[in-house]
Amino acid sequence: MDAGRLHWRLSGRATHRLDCSASCRHTLRNLSGSRRLICQRSLHRSRPDRTGPTNPASQPARLHQASPSPQQQFPSTPPQGHPGRSMQQSAAATLQNARPALIGGGLFLGGTLLVAIIRLIRKNMSPEYKRKRSVGKNQLVVETLKQYLPDNRMGLDNGVIRMIRRSTGFSSEEVFRKYLWFLLRERAFDQAAVDDLVLLKGMLQLSEEQIAAALRERAQRVYDRYGNVMLEVKGLSKAGIDRKATCRQLFSKILYLSEQELLISEDGPAANAADIPGVFGATEDDTAKLRIVSLNEVDFDVLEAQFLPDQDRPPGPPVV
């Protein structure tokens, strides 16, 4: 081994220790003083320690330097070629590529939900839906009260009234108006029907002014639909004659109810507030002819026959 190569290995660039042999010792004699000293120190460190450590305090330090640290034993991050890092990089790349699709799917779902909400709001706010809900509530009022009136009046109590109001959201006056319209159109107009209205007035705790307002409101709706009272129907078509006949019947019923003492006192202010003839534009003579004197003797077919043209009147004795 030449001196230049030995000098390169002793300069600190090499990582392994120098294991000098007998030939190396011969070479050391030809080195200069400083290089020889470096070589001797290297030889001294490379020799096996047969007598044991001369300095006991240096042994723990040497062991401490030799033992790897926990960070070296268990590195926190895997090496460059570790499979875990490759999987993480692959997942990140897949997520990055799928991000546009996820954003597009989220926008599509959000738009679909928004359109569904708008359609639901429009449906709930439409006149057809409101009318359908109103008809359903009216039917609930009628069907519930039909279970008690007229055959089971004793079963109608405050609990039933509260249930109707809670289910429909109607006030007491509105419940009375709904049943009044059903009674005028579909029930037989007899004393039992009038007694049911008197009972319902007491259960709903309505005043005479509220009853008068309900009767007047219903009279106004009938007038808006059928027009004023006409006793002379000459020149009208068959449809026009039928409309005026319905108008006269409803006028007679509402007028009779407005004159019942158990509903509205004759001398009270509520009687003047109702003013059913004034709503229909009926004269005193028309009112007198259409007034029902007694429910036991009333016959609406006979009553209507006197206002039909001569050729449409049924055969029989003349109506007085």
C-alpha positions in Angstrom: 0.0 0.0 0.0 1.5 3.4 -1.0 1.5 6.5 1.2 -1.0 8.4 -1.0 -3.7 5.7 -0.6 -3.1 5.5 3.1 -3.3 9.2 3.5 -6.7 9.1 1.7 -8.1 6.5 4.1 -6.8 8.3 7.1 -8.1 11.8 6.2 -11.7 11.1 7.5 -13.5 10.5 4.2 -13.7 6.8 4.6 -16.3 5.3 6.9 -14.5 2.1 7.8 -11.6 1.8 10.2 -8.1 1.0 9.1 -6.9 -2.5 9.9 -3.2 -2.2 9.6 -1.1 -5.2 8.9 2.6 -5.7 9.1 3.1 -4.2 5.7 1.2 -1.1 6.9 3.6 -0.8 9.8 6.6 -0.8 7.5 4.9 1.9 5.5 4.3 4.1 8.6 8.0 4.4 9.2 8.4 6.3 5.9 5.6 8.8 6.8 6.2 12.2 8.3 5.6 12.9 11.9 2.1 14.2 11.8 0.9 11.6 9.4 2.5 8.9 11.5 0.8 10.1 14.6 -2.6 10.0 12.9 -1.9 6.4 11.7 -0.8 5.3 15.2 -4.1 6.6 16.7 -6.1 4.8 14.1 -4.2 1.6 14.8 -4.8 1.9 18.5 -8.6 2.3 18.0 -8.7 -0.7 15.6 -7.1 -3.1 18.1 -9.5 -5.3 20.1 -9.8 -4.4 23.7 -8.4 -7.5 25.5 -7.8 -6.0 28.9 -11.2 -4.3 29.2 -12.0 -0.6 29.3 -9.5 1.5 31.1 -12.1 4.2 31.8 -15.3 2.7 33.2 -17.1 5.9 32.7 -16.6 5.8 29.0 -18.3 2.5 28.5 -22.0 3.7 29.0 -21.3 6.6 26.7 -20.0 4.2 24.1 -23.0 2.0 24.5 -25.3 5.0 24.3 -23.6 6.1 21.1 -23.9 2.6 19.6 -27.6 2.1 20.4 -30.0 3.5 17.9 -32.6 6.1 18.9 -36.4 5.3 18.9 -36.8 7.6 16.0 -34.2 5.5 14.1 -35.8 2.2 15.1 -39.4 3.3 14.3 -39.4 6.1 11.8 -42.5 8.2 11.8 -42.6 8.4 8.0 -42.1 5.4 5.8 -39.2 5.4 3.4 -39.6 6.5 -0.1 -40.3 3.1 -1.5 -42.8 2.0 1.3 -46.1 0.5 0.1 -48.2 2.7 2.5 -46.9 5.9 0.9 -47.7 4.6 -2.5 -51.3 3.8 -1.4 -51.7 7.3 0.1 -50.5 8.9 -3.0 -52.8 6.7 -5.2 -55.8 7.6 -3.0 -55.0 11.3 -3.1 -54.7 11.2 -6.9 -58.0 9.3 -7.2 -59.7 11.8 -4.9 -58.3 14.7 -6.9 -59.5 13.2 -10.2 -63.0 12.5 -8.7 -63.5 16.0 -7.3 -65.2 17.5 -10.4 -67.6 14.5 -10.5 -68.4 14.9 -6.8 -69.0 18.6 -7.2 -71.3 18.1 -10.2 -73.3 15.4 -8.3 -73.7 17.7 -5.3 -75.0 20.5 -7.5 -77.4 18.2 -9.3 -78.8 16.9 -6.0 -79.1 20.4 -4.6 -80.9 21.6 -7.7 -83.3 18.7 -7.7 -84.1 19.3 -4.0 -84.6 23.1 -4.6 -87.0 22.4 -7.6 -89.0 19.9 -5.5 -89.3 22.5 -2.6 -90.5 25.2 -5.1 -93.1 22.9 -6.6 -94.4 21.9 -3.2 -94.7 25.6 -2.1 -96.5 26.5 -5.3 -98.8 23.6 -4.9 -99.7 24.5 -1.3 -100.2 28.1 -2.3 -102.4 27.4 -5.4 -106.1 28.2 -5.3 -107.0 24.6 -6.2 -105.1 23.2 -3.2 -106.6 25.8 -0.8 -110.1 25.0 -2.0 -109.4 21.3 -1.7 -108.2 21.7 1.9 -111.2 24.0 2.7 -113.6 21.4 1.3 -112.0 18.7 3.4 -112.3 20.8 6.6 -116.0 21.5 5.8 -116.7 17.9 5.3 -115.0 17.0 8.6 -117.3 19.5 10.4 -120.4 18.1 8.8 -119.6 14.4 9.2 -118.7 14.9 12.8 -121.9 16.8 13.7 -124.0 14.3 11.7 -123.0 11.6 14.3 -124.9 13.6 17.0 -127.5 15.7 15.2 -130.4 15.0 15.3 -130.4 11.4 16.7 -127.7 11.7 19.5 -128.0 15.3 20.8 -127.1 14.2 24.3 -123.7 13.0 23.1 -122.7 16.4 21.7 -120.5 18.0 24.4 -117.7 20.5 24.7 -115.1 17.8 24.0 -116.5 17.2 20.6 -116.7 20.9 19.8 -113.0 21.4 20.9 -112.0 18.4 18.7 -113.7 20.0 15.7 -112.1 23.4 16.2 -108.6 21.9 16.9 -108.8 19.6 13.8 -110.0 22.3 11.4 -108.7 25.5 12.9 -112.2 27.1 12.6 -113.7 29.5 15.1 -117.0 28.8 16.8 -118.8 31.1 14.4 -117.2 29.4 11.4 -118.3 26.0 12.6 -121.9 27.3 12.8 -121.7 28.7 9.3 -120.4 25.5 7.8 -123.2 23.4 9.3 -125.8 26.1 8.5 -125.0 25.8 4.8 -125.2 22.0 4.9 -128.6 22.3 6.7 -130.0 24.7 4.1 -129.0 22.6 1.1 -129.2 18.9 2.1 -131.3 18.5 5.3 -135.0 18.4 5.4 -136.0 21.8 6.6 -138.2 20.9 9.6 -138.5 21.6 13.3 -135.7 19.1 14.1 -133.3 21.0 11.9 -134.2 24.3 13.6 -133.8 22.6 17.0 -130.3 21.4 16.0 -129.3 25.0 15.1 -130.5 26.2 18.5 -128.6 23.5 20.3 -125.4 24.2 18.2 -125.7 27.9 19.1 -125.6 27.1 22.8 -122.8 24.6 22.5 -120.7 27.0 20.5 -121.6 29.9 22.9 -122.6 32.3 20.2 -124.4 35.5 20.7 -127.4 36.8 18.8 -125.2 39.2 16.9 -123.0 36.4 15.7 -126.0 34.4 14.6 -127.4 37.4 12.7 -124.0 37.9 11.0 -123.8 34.3 10.0 -127.3 34.4 8.5 -126.6 37.6 6.6 -123.3 36.3 5.3 -125.0 33.2 3.9 -127.8 35.3 2.4 -125.2 37.5 0.7 -123.5 34.4 -0.8 -126.9 33.1 -2.1 -127.6 36.5 -3.6 -124.2 36.6 -5.3 -124.8 33.2 -6.9 -128.5 33.3 -7.7 -129.4 37.0 -7.9 -132.4 38.7 -6.4 -135.8 37.3 -5.6 -138.1 37.2 -8.6 -141.7 36.0 -8.4 -142.4 36.6 -12.1 -140.5 34.1 -14.2 -142.2 34.6 -17.6 -139.7 34.8 -20.4 -137.0 32.9 -18.5 -135.5 29.7 -19.8 -135.8 26.4 -18.0 -132.4 26.9 -16.4 -133.3 30.4 -15.3 -136.6 29.2 -13.8 -134.7 26.6 -11.8 -132.2 29.1 -10.5 -134.9 31.5 -9.3 -136.7 28.6 -7.7 -133.6 27.7 -5.7 -133.1 31.3 -4.8 -136.7 31.6 -3.4 -136.4 28.4 -1.4 -133.1 29.5 0.3 -134.6 33.0 0.9 -137.6 31.5 2.7 -135.4 29.3 4.9 -133.0 32.0 5.9 -135.8 34.4 6.5 -137.6 31.9 8.7 -134.4 31.3 10.8 -133.8 35.0 11.2 -137.3 35.3 12.7 -136.9 32.5 15.3 -136.9 33.9 18.9 -134.5 31.1 20.1 -131.9 32.2 17.6 -132.5 36.0 17.3 -134.8 38.1 19.5 -137.5 39.9 17.4 -137.1 43.2 19.3 -133.3 43.0 19.7 -130.7 44.9 17.6 -129.5 41.7 16.0 -132.9 41.3 14.1 -132.4 44.6 12.4 -128.7 43.7 11.6 -129.7 40.6 9.8 -132.1 42.3 7.3 -132.5 39.3 5.0 -135.1 41.0 2.7 -132.7 43.9 2.1 -129.9 41.6 1.0 -132.1 40.0 -1.7 -133.8 43.2 -2.7 -137.2 41.7 -1.9 -140.2 44.0 -1.4 -142.6 43.6 1.5 -145.1 41.9 -0.8 -142.5 39.4 -2.0 -141.4 38.8 1.6 -145.0 38.2 2.7 -145.6 35.7 -0.1 -142.3 33.8 0.6 -142.5 33.8 4.4 -142.9 30.4 6.0 -145.5 30.6 8.7 -145.4 27.1 10.0 -142.9 24.2 9.3 -145.7 21.7 9.9 -147.7 23.0 7.0 -145.0 24.1 4.6 -144.6 22.3 1.3 -141.9 23.8 -0.9 -143.2 22.1 -4.0 -146.6 23.7 -3.5 -145.0 26.9 -2.6 -143.0 27.0 -5.8 -145.9 26.0 -8.0 -147.6 29.3 -7.5 -144.7 31.1 -9.2 -144.5 28.8 -12.2 -146.0 29.8 -15.6 -149.5 28.4 -16.3 -148.2 25.8 -18.7 -145.6 24.5 -16.2 -148.0 24.2 -13.2 -148.9 20.6 -12.2 -152.5 19.6 -12.6 -154.7 19.9 -9.6 -156.6 22.4 -7.5 -155.4 25.9 -7.8 -152.9 27.1 -5.3 -154.3 29.7 -2.9 
